[in-house]
Amino acid sequence: MSNPFDDKSASFQVLVNEEGQHSLWPAFIAVPAGWTVALAATDRAACDDFIEAHWRDMRPRSLVAKDLDAAKA
C-alpha cells in the first residue's frame, strides 16, 4: 500500500485535538479518538491553507496556558 499522504489528488480533512493541534488526515480513514473534524473533506491545498490560517501557535493549549500564568506571576 502506498502512503495516502503522497496522493496529490486524494481528499483530505483537517482534524483538531483538545490541545488545539491540527492534523492533515486522509478523508477515507476513520477519525481517531480524541480528534474532531475542523474542515470537512476537500483537496490538500485547501487543508494546508486552513491549517496555516488557523494554527498560528504550534504550542499545545496547555503549554500556552502555563506560559500565560507564568507571565501574570
MDAnalysis code that builds the backbone (N, CA, C; Angstrom):
import MDAnalysis as mda
import numpy as np

u = mda.Universe.empty(219, n_residues=73, atom_resindex=np.repeat(np.arange(73), 3), trajectory=True)
u.add_TopologyAttr("name", ["N", "CA", "C"] * 73)
u.add_TopologyAttr("resid", np.arange(1, 74))
u.add_TopologyAttr("resname", ["MET", "SER", "ASN", "PRO", "PHE", "ASP", "ASP", "LYS", "SER", "ALA", "SER", "PHE", "GLN", "VAL", "LEU", "VAL", "ASN", "GLU", "GLU", "GLY", "GLN", "HIS", "SER", "LEU", "TRP", "PRO", "ALA", "PHE", "ILE", "ALA", "VAL", "PRO", "ALA", "GLY", "TRP", "THR", "VAL", "ALA", "LEU", "ALA", "ALA", "THR", "ASP", "ARG", "ALA", "ALA", "CYS", "ASP", "ASP", "PHE", "ILE", "GLU", "ALA", "HIS", "TRP", "ARG", "ASP", "MET", "ARG", "PRO", "ARG", "SER", "LEU", "VAL", "ALA", "LYS", "ASP", "LEU", "ASP", "ALA", "ALA", "LYS", "ALA"])
u.atoms.positions = np.array([
    [0.842, -1.189, 0.000],
    [0.000, 0.000, 0.000],
    [0.880, 1.243, 0.000],
    [0.563, 2.202, -0.829],
    [1.334, 3.440, -0.878],
    [0.865, 4.392, 0.230],
    [1.675, 5.370, 0.498],
    [1.363, 6.348, 1.533],
    [0.221, 7.249, 1.042],
    [-0.905, 7.302, 1.763],
    [-2.041, 8.111, 1.309],
    [-1.724, 9.609, 1.279],
    [-0.737, 10.049, 2.021],
    [-0.370, 11.464, 2.039],
    [0.366, 11.877, 0.760],
    [0.851, 10.906, -0.004],
    [1.557, 11.187, -1.248],
    [0.614, 11.366, -2.437],
    [-0.642, 11.023, -2.275],
    [-1.613, 11.112, -3.366],
    [-2.128, 12.547, -3.469],
    [-1.624, 13.278, -4.460],
    [-1.980, 14.696, -4.627],
    [-3.451, 14.901, -5.008],
    [-4.095, 13.874, -5.536],
    [-5.496, 14.007, -5.932],
    [-6.462, 13.483, -4.866],
    [-5.934, 13.035, -3.746],
    [-6.776, 12.476, -2.685],
    [-7.554, 13.571, -1.968],
    [-8.585, 13.145, -1.287],
    [-9.392, 14.035, -0.467],
    [-8.895, 13.947, 0.977],
    [-8.713, 15.117, 1.590],
    [-8.228, 15.186, 2.963],
    [-9.190, 15.997, 3.806],
    [-9.000, 15.910, 5.109],
    [-9.718, 16.764, 6.044],
    [-8.719, 17.249, 7.080],
    [-9.118, 18.255, 7.831],
    [-8.268, 18.765, 8.910],
    [-8.900, 18.346, 10.231],
    [-8.090, 17.746, 11.081],
    [-8.529, 17.340, 12.410],
    [-7.884, 18.247, 13.448],
    [-8.563, 18.389, 14.595],
    [-8.035, 19.167, 15.715],
    [-8.260, 18.355, 16.985],
    [-7.249, 18.361, 17.873],
    [-7.414, 17.677, 19.154],
    [-7.686, 18.687, 20.258],
    [-7.861, 18.212, 21.489],
    [-8.231, 19.099, 22.602],
    [-7.133, 20.100, 22.940],
    [-5.919, 19.855, 22.489],
    [-4.804, 20.784, 22.713],
    [-4.700, 21.830, 21.602],
    [-5.625, 21.763, 20.629],
    [-5.624, 22.728, 19.540],
    [-4.649, 22.388, 18.424],
    [-4.050, 21.205, 18.491],
    [-3.123, 20.776, 17.448],
    [-3.910, 20.324, 16.231],
    [-3.428, 20.663, 15.060],
    [-4.098, 20.340, 13.805],
    [-3.372, 19.203, 13.101],
    [-4.128, 18.447, 12.296],
    [-3.553, 17.355, 11.536],
    [-4.237, 17.239, 10.184],
    [-3.438, 17.103, 9.135],
    [-3.949, 16.757, 7.827],
    [-4.266, 15.265, 7.877],
    [-5.470, 14.876, 7.410],
    [-5.882, 13.482, 7.564],
    [-6.599, 13.009, 6.309],
    [-6.228, 11.854, 5.766],
    [-6.949, 11.323, 4.595],
    [-8.428, 11.110, 4.927],
    [-9.291, 11.566, 4.038],
    [-10.731, 11.517, 4.298],
    [-11.272, 10.098, 4.398],
    [-10.619, 9.124, 3.770],
    [-11.140, 7.757, 3.777],
    [-10.766, 6.977, 5.039],
    [-9.934, 7.563, 5.893],
    [-9.531, 6.893, 7.132],
    [-10.367, 7.453, 8.285],
    [-10.864, 6.574, 9.140],
    [-11.700, 6.992, 10.272],
    [-10.951, 7.977, 11.169],
    [-11.695, 8.914, 11.710],
    [-11.123, 9.909, 12.620],
    [-10.750, 9.207, 13.923],
    [-9.492, 9.340, 14.363],
    [-9.076, 8.663, 15.587],
    [-9.685, 9.313, 16.835],
    [-9.770, 8.532, 17.885],
    [-10.293, 9.037, 19.163],
    [-9.481, 10.242, 19.607],
    [-10.171, 11.221, 20.158],
    [-9.504, 12.418, 20.665],
    [-9.358, 13.519, 19.630],
    [-9.806, 13.270, 18.406],
    [-9.708, 14.260, 17.337],
    [-11.098, 14.559, 16.797],
    [-11.314, 15.785, 16.337],
    [-12.571, 16.160, 15.699],
    [-12.258, 16.803, 14.348],
    [-13.232, 16.772, 13.458],
    [-13.062, 17.357, 12.135],
    [-13.256, 18.868, 12.221],
    [-12.234, 19.616, 11.810],
    [-12.311, 21.074, 11.771],
    [-12.617, 21.570, 10.367],
    [-12.211, 20.803, 9.369],
    [-12.508, 21.115, 7.972],
    [-12.871, 19.817, 7.277],
    [-14.062, 19.777, 6.721],
    [-14.551, 18.567, 6.051],
    [-13.726, 18.264, 4.805],
    [-13.931, 17.077, 4.279],
    [-13.152, 16.576, 3.148],
    [-13.096, 17.573, 1.995],
    [-11.879, 17.824, 1.551],
    [-11.605, 18.732, 0.437],
    [-10.232, 18.394, -0.115],
    [-9.709, 19.234, -0.984],
    [-8.389, 18.957, -1.546],
    [-7.283, 19.344, -0.560],
    [-6.106, 18.825, -0.798],
    [-4.989, 19.025, 0.124],
    [-4.607, 20.510, 0.243],
    [-4.625, 21.231, -0.853],
    [-4.247, 22.647, -0.811],
    [-5.174, 23.437, 0.113],
    [-6.476, 23.158, 0.055],
    [-7.419, 23.853, 0.937],
    [-7.156, 23.502, 2.397],
    [-6.813, 22.241, 2.653],
    [-6.482, 21.831, 4.021],
    [-5.221, 22.536, 4.505],
    [-4.208, 22.576, 3.652],
    [-2.969, 23.267, 4.023],
    [-3.232, 24.734, 4.322],
    [-4.046, 25.379, 3.508],
    [-4.396, 26.789, 3.731],
    [-5.145, 26.963, 5.049],
    [-6.066, 26.048, 5.331],
    [-6.832, 26.119, 6.576],
    [-5.905, 26.001, 7.787],
    [-5.010, 25.030, 7.741],
    [-4.082, 24.830, 8.854],
    [-3.211, 26.059, 9.043],
    [-2.690, 26.608, 7.965],
    [-1.834, 27.792, 8.053],
    [-2.585, 28.984, 8.647],
    [-3.856, 29.132, 8.284],
    [-4.652, 30.261, 8.764],
    [-5.116, 30.101, 10.209],
    [-5.336, 28.864, 10.660],
    [-5.959, 28.646, 11.957],
    [-5.027, 28.125, 13.049],
    [-3.885, 27.603, 12.688],
    [-2.973, 27.056, 13.702],
    [-1.732, 27.920, 13.721],
    [-1.866, 29.084, 14.321],
    [-0.804, 30.083, 14.317],
    [0.262, 29.807, 15.374],
    [-0.138, 29.238, 16.484],
    [0.783, 28.937, 17.583],
    [0.864, 27.419, 17.711],
    [2.016, 26.867, 17.399],
    [2.171, 25.406, 17.353],
    [2.189, 24.762, 18.747],
    [2.293, 25.577, 19.777],
    [2.330, 25.011, 21.132],
    [0.960, 24.464, 21.527],
    [0.936, 23.364, 22.298],
    [-0.334, 22.850, 22.816],
    [-0.993, 23.886, 23.735],
    [-2.312, 23.897, 23.778],
    [-3.038, 24.862, 24.615],
    [-2.586, 24.833, 26.068],
    [-2.297, 23.642, 26.591],
    [-1.886, 23.549, 27.995],
    [-0.575, 24.280, 28.236],
    [0.327, 24.260, 27.280],
    [1.590, 24.977, 27.422],
    [1.370, 26.478, 27.311],
    [0.510, 26.902, 26.418],
    [0.180, 28.317, 26.285],
    [-0.396, 28.831, 27.600],
    [-1.298, 28.061, 28.203],
    [-1.907, 28.464, 29.476],
    [-0.856, 28.594, 30.569],
    [0.091, 27.659, 30.633],
    [1.161, 27.741, 31.634],
    [2.020, 28.975, 31.420],
    [2.319, 29.275, 30.168],
    [3.122, 30.464, 29.864],
    [2.385, 31.742, 30.258],
    [1.074, 31.772, 30.022],
    [0.295, 32.945, 30.413],
    [0.245, 33.094, 31.934],
    [0.082, 31.973, 32.629],
    [0.068, 32.018, 34.093],
    [1.415, 32.493, 34.637],
    [2.491, 32.038, 34.034],
    [3.829, 32.430, 34.476],
    [4.055, 33.926, 34.222],
    [3.527, 34.445, 33.128],
    [3.697, 35.847, 32.808],
    [2.916, 36.748, 33.765],
    [1.807, 36.238, 34.297],
    [1.000, 37.000, 35.250],
    [1.631, 37.054, 36.630],
    [2.450, 36.051, 36.937],
    [3.031, 35.951, 38.282],
    [4.142, 36.945, 38.497],
])
